[in-house]
Amino acid sequence: MGRDVIVACDFSSKEEVFKFLDKFEGKKPFVKIGMELFYAEGPEIVREIKKRGHKIFLDLKLHDIPNTVKKSMSVLSNLDVDITNLHAGGTKRMMEAALEGLTRADGTRPLLIAVTQLTSTDQESMENDLLIKEPIDKVVMHYAKNAADAGLDGVVCSPLEAGKVHETCGEKFLTITPGVRFADGDIGDQKRVMTPAEAKKIGSDYIVVGRPITAAADPVAAYERCLAEFVG
Ligand code: C5P
């Protein structure tokens, strides 16, 4: 899979997501299904969107003891998604167990991506709540390195960190970057943003774009603008 735009379908019902996807007619954007939609509609929503011909990033961010994550990943691999993820904070052992669980009997598996530190965690909350005293960018790179050592395929990170992640973990280690906005668009609640063109320049492999597409007056035009800027 090459560079692509992943549309964050942050809806809470099947009706809303299908109403949105129907606008794309023949086009099949790569879709991110998060906790909101998955918990509302269950695994069937994944099968239905897949059946319509979309690639799927199932963003459930697993974090538990290695055995539980392994077994859960094994169940998720039956859903035939293209990318799924977990928290790197669950340790290298948990990530290795996840990879084992995700790998099907024929050796194939979805790509497995780690979340390092959530962008909602800042230096202050990391130090005070988690008692992690190192600088946050050092922690993010350390977690990315752990994910690479465990055999994972990449990390979710800010587009601003994508270049450094590639330097640390290799060019082939994937960077999936949310926090993307058009130069003339609303930032909303995202703090550190980049345009699709800037994310391309810095070497992101996939951009995850939600509201700039889902809340646009013309979502298909917004999606195509993302593709034109990011994929070219
Ligand atoms: O609407 P917006 O473009 O901000 O959506 C970004 C998507 O990426 C949302 O689904 C959000 O949960 C997700 N995300 C994020 N920041 C992270 C990890 C995931 O914005 N660090």
Residues whose N, C-alpha, C, O or C-beta is under 5 A from the ligand:
A	BS01	C5P	A8 D10 L118 T119 P178 G179 V180 V208 V209 G210 R211 P212
